[in-house]
């Protein structure tokens, strides 16, 4: 039976003819069918995967060198366009929409030899922290089916967690890769804003969204990041900076690292006491290993979540205005008397409750009487967050924090209290507001049997340093 450890080991097996891409595809198709109850996939691309595997095996037999992601089985979140395949953002609004082109990240994966095995469940339009907002129903955490996998990229996290693919892509607007990685006990990386093109990613909040990566080890995540990073003529926000060699230079530095952590984050009343104790003990171990770990004051902590939700809902209300049932999107079959009523039917039927809530919030903060009071002030706070973050990185290499205030919670536990759900993003939205890269590493286990992680952040476009530090932190695993 095929056992997956890493992309590097898999490629060794392919070179030694110990396995084939076709055999591996069949293995994963069987795994997906056996774990169908987890509801991680909304569609499996069986015929495409088999065809791609056959072509890749033929290339090996003809003596061609392996491509960077040759035969790597990847699942993609249902917000990334893949030409000729459906993409719905887990919403009734787009349930019959077929992508007319491929996202830049998807095209780069295919060019590198990856096999896209299917699209993965998520919260509708990537809005949620539990994967309970999907039109396809919730994805189940493979470790405990009574608990959420996190969101919005819950399907992407569970697909890797349960061994339904080797790595997966998600999107991260305020923690939607890192928080489900934390809940599922795997690695989740959000690159710097602009490191990976957003072309072909269905927009939630355009100045926050970023394509992210799930994996079970740091080298796998580095390999995928190497492929999908870089400039893109179709995305003006994609950085033209040269992409470092994340794979060859992955070995951690022997130089002691200067770690900072926000005192207010670790002492926050919402943080589970067991998580707090584990983090403080872990910080002591890092100090004993010769590294600097110091608390820093961050007086803007209490403004982070409100600022995030003001700005993202404002952008969402604008981005989602295009889904009206005329140009594309769900079209109501009810009778209507005028165009306004037609739009109202289309959008009321097409969008779920959480998406409607965020559109309404966004429309409110952008309205004439409240624009300066909310949106303008939130932009000012965001600027101050960026400035203070740069001051921290003058003295420190890495910022550490919890990924989430609690381990995975049970289904239904927070659905009646949206504020409690939003506050669950308190530690992850900071990286999106400031544009820095962040990773969640599966370091700890809670007494309730669920995993929880450590979040690490470096300065913008310092993903290589972040990956090197992640290798070091993984060696200190609790």
N, C-alpha and C positions, 0 to 999 in steps of 0.2 A: 504493500500500500504506500502511496505517495505521502511523504511527511515534509511539510514546508517549514524551513528554518529561516532562510533569508534569500534575497535575490542572488547574492554571490554564490551561495551553496546550490541553488537551483540551476544557475548557469553552468556550474561545474558538472552537474548531472547531465545537462543537455550536451555539453562538449564530450562527455564520456559515453554518450549514448545510453545512459542508465535510465532515461525516460525521454518522452517526447512531449511537445506542446499539446498534441492531440490527446494524449493520455491524461495529461494534467487538466485540460479543459473538461474531459469527461468526469474526472475526479471531483472537480468543483461543481459541475452541474448536478452530480449526485448529492453532494453536500448541501447545496441550495435546496434541492427537493426534500431532503431529509429534515431540514430545519425550516421548512416553509412556515410553520406556526409562529416563528419569530417575526414574520412580516417585514423583513429587512428590504427585500426587493419588491418593487412594484411591477417590474418587467425584466425578464431574463432574455438576453439576446443569443439564444442557443445556436441558431443557424449561422449568424455572423461570427460567433466565437469559434465554431468548428471550422468555418472557412478560413479565418485568420490563422488558426493553429496549423491547418494543412499547408498554407503558404509559407509559414515560418519554418515548419519542419522541412519543407522542400528546399528552402534556402540553406539550412544546415547540411542537408545531404549533398548539395551542390558545392559545398566547401566555403560558402560565404561566412565571414566573421559574424559573431553575434552582435545584434544591435544593443544599445544601452539598456533597454527594457524588453529584450527579446522574450516573448512568450509570457511576460508577467501578467497575471490575471488581476484586473482592476475593475472595481465597481465605481460608478459615478453618481453623485447626488442628483436628484431629479430637478435640478435648477440649471444644469449645464447642457447646452445644445450639442447634439450629435446628429449630424446631417442624415436625414432620412429616417430618423427615429423620433418617437414621441417624447415630449418634455412637457410636464404639466405643473411643476412647482407644487406637487401634491394638492392641487386645487381643482375644484369643479370648473373653475373659470377657464382652464386650459386643458381639460381632460382629453380633448381630441386634437390637440395641436401637434403638428409634426415639424421638427426643426428644419429650416431651409438651408442651414449651414452648420459647421462645427465650431464650437468655442476654440479659441487659440490653444488653451491648455489641452483640450481633447485632441486637436490636430497634432500637437507636439508629442503626445503620448503615442498616437498611432504611428507617427513617423519613426518613433524610437522602438517600435516593435511590440508595444503593449497590446493586450487583448482586452477589450471592453466587454465585460460579461453581462452587464445589466445596469439598470438605473435603480437608485436606492431611495427608500422612503424618507420623508422629512416632514417637519412642520410646514404648514401651508405658507408659501412664499418666504420660507426660511424665518418665519416669525414664531418663536416659541423656544422654551427651554426644557421640553419634556417629550417631544414627538407625539403629544396628544392632540395636536391640531391638524393632523393630516386627513385629507379626504379619503385616504385608503385605510384609515384606522391606525392605531398606535403600533409602533415597533416594540417588541419585548426585549428587556435586558436578558441576555443569555445566561447570566449568572444567577438571576432571580427573576422569574417571569412576572412577579407581582410588582416589580419596580421599574421605573422609567429608565430608558437608556440615555436620557439627556437629549438636548435639542439645540439648534434645529436639525443638525445632521445626525439624528439618531440611527437611521438606517445604515449610514456610512460607517458609524462606529461599530454597530453590532455585526456588520458583515465581516469586518476584520477580527473582532472579538471572537466570533463563533467559527472562524476559519472558512468563510464562504468566498473569500477572495484573498489575495496576498496583501494588497494595499488598496486604499480607496481615496477618492476625492470628496471633499465637502466644501462648504462655504462658511466663512466666519465673519459676521457683522458685529457681534458683541461677545463672542465666546462660543459660537455655534460649532466649532471644531474642538476646542479645548475642553469645554464642559462635558460633552458626551464622551470624550476620550477619558476624562477623569472618572466618570460614572461606570465606564466599561473596562477600566484597567488596561488601557493601551496608550500609545503615544499619539498626540494631536498637535500639529504645527500650524500656526498662522504666520505666514511670512509678512515682511514689511509691506505697508501699503505701496503698491507700485512695483513690487518685485515680480509678481505674476500678473499677466494680462487678465482683465475682467471681460474681454470681448467674448460674447456668447454666454455669459453668466446672467441669468435673469436677475434684474436689479431689485434689491430691497432698499438699501440706503447707499447711494453711489460713492460717497466719500468715506465709507466705512467698510464696504464689502471687500473680501479678499478670498481667493481660492485657497483652501487648506488641504493638508495631507494627513491621513491616518495610517499608522503602521505599528508593527510589533517590535521593531528595533530601529535605532537611530540611523544606521547605514542605509536601510531601505528608504526611510523618509528623505535622506540626503540624495539618494539616487533619483527619486521622483522629482524633488525640487530642482535638481540639476537640469532635468529635461524641460520642465514647464516654465522656468524662469526666463526673464529677458525682455527686451524691448519688443514692441508690437506696433506696426503702422496703423492698426485698427483701433488702438486704445491709446489716447494721448496721455493717460495717467500712468501707463506702464513706463517704468524708469529705463532710460538708455544706458544706465551704468553697466559696466562689464560684470558678468556673472562669474564669481569665483569657482574654483574647482572644489566643490563641497565634498566629493568622495575621496580624492587623493590626499587632501589636507585635513581629514577628519580627526586624526589622532590628537587627543587633548594635550594642551601645553603643560609642561612641567612647572611653569611659573605659578606661584600662589595667586589665587583670584580674589578680587575685592567684591564681596557680595553685600548688597544692601537689602533691607526689607522694611516695609512701611509698618511702623509701630501700631498705627491706628488699624491697619488691616488685621494684624495678628491679635490685637486686643479687642476687635469689634465684637459686640454682643451677639451678633448673628452667627459667629463662627462656632461650630461644634467643639466642645471642650477637648474631645479626644483628638481632633485634628490639630487644635492649638498645641496640645502637649507633644504630639508627634513632630510637629514642625520645629518647636523650640529644641527638642532633643536632637533633631537632625542638624539644626544649626550648630549645636555644640559639637557634634561629630565633625562637621566641616572645619570648625575652629581647631579641633584637635589634629586634623590633617594638615594644618598649616595655613589655612585660608582665613581671610578677614570676613567676618559676618557682623554687620553693625545695623542697628535700627536707625531709621531716618524719620524725621517728622514730615508729614504731608498734610497740611491743614485743609487742602481741597478735597479730601477723601469723601466727605459727605455730599459733595456736589457732583460726584462722578456719575452716579446712576441717573439723577434727574437730567443732567446735561445730555447724557446719552439718549434717553428716551425722548427728550424734546427734539433733538436734531434728527434722530433716525425716523421718528414718526413723521416729521415734516418732510423729509426726503421720500419716505414711503408714499405719503399722500400724493406727491407729485409723480413719482415713478409709476404708481399703479393707476393713475388716471387714464392711461392708454388702454386699459382693459375695459372696454365699454360695450362689447358685443357687436360693434359696427366694423371696426378695422379687424379685430380678432377677439376671441374670447367667447364665453358662454352667451348664447342668445335665448332669451326667454320665449316660451311658447304662449304666454298669457297675452290677452288682448290689452291694448293700450290706446289712450286717447291723444297723446302728444309725445314729442321726442323726449321730454324730460321724464315722463313716466316710463317710456321704453328703456332709457338708461337705468332708471331706478330698479326696474324689474331685473334687468340683466345683472347688475352689480349685487343686488340683494340676494339673488339666487346663486350667483357664481362664487362669492366670497364667503368664507366661514367667519364665525364670531370674533376670533382674535384679530384677523386681518381687518375686519370692519372697525374694531376698537382702535387699532393703530391708525387707520386712515382718518377716523374722526378726531383723534388726538392731534394728528398732524395738521389737519385742516384748521383746527382751533388755534394752534400756536402760530400758524401762518396768517390768521385772519387780521384784518386791518387794525382792530382795537387792541390786539395782544402781541403783534409781531415784535415790537421793541421790548416788551416786558418779558417775553419768553425766548423767542428765537435769537434775537440779537444778543441778549445777555448770555445765552448758552454758547454762542459762538465766541464771545469774549472769554468765558470760562475755559473753553477748549484751547484757546490761544495761551492762556495762563498755564494750563496743564502741560502743553508742549514745552513752554519755556522752563517750567520747574523740572520737567523730566530731563531736559538737556543739562541743567545744573547738577542733577544727581549723577548723570553719566560722566561728568567731569571728574568726579571723585571715586566712582565705582564702575566695575565692569558689567555687573549683572544685578538685576532686581529679582528677588525671590518673593513668592507669595503663595497662599493657598490658591487652588484653581476654583474651587466652589466652597461655600460655607458649610455644606453637609455632603455626605455620600448620597448615592442615588436614593430618591424618596419613592414612596409607593404611588401607584396610579390613583388619581383623584385627590391626592393629598393637598394640592395647591390650586386646583382648577377653579375653586370658588373664590379665591383671593388673588387676583392678578398682581396686586402690589407685592405680595410675598413672593410670587413667581419672578417678578422683575428684580427684586432685591437679591435673588439668587445669582444675578450677573455682576454682583458688586466687585469681584476680583478680576473679571475677564474684560469688561468693557474699557478699562483703562488703556489697554494696548491698541484698541481700535480708535479710541479718541486721539491718541498720540501718534498712531501710525507705526509703532515699533513692532518687531517680530516677537512672538511669544510661543512657548511650547508647554504642554502639560505632560509630565513624566509619571508613569505608574510606579510610585515608590512605596506606598503604604497600604495596609489593610486595617479596616475598622473592626471593632469587636462584633459588629452585626454581620460580619462576613463579606462586606462589600469593599472594593478597592477605593482609594482616593489618591490624588496625585499632588505633585509639586509643580507650580508654574514658575518658569524662568523667562526673563525678558532681557534683551540687549538693546543697544541703540539701533536706529534705523539702518537697514541694509547690512547689519552685522550678523546675518544668518550663520555664516561660517563659525563665528565665535560662539553663537548660541548652540550650534550642533556639537562643537567641541566640548563646551561646558556640559551639555546633555550627556555625552559619553562619560564624563567624569562623575556627574551626579548619579548616573545609573550604577556606577561602581560602588557608590555609597548606599545602595538600595537597602532599605530597612527590612 
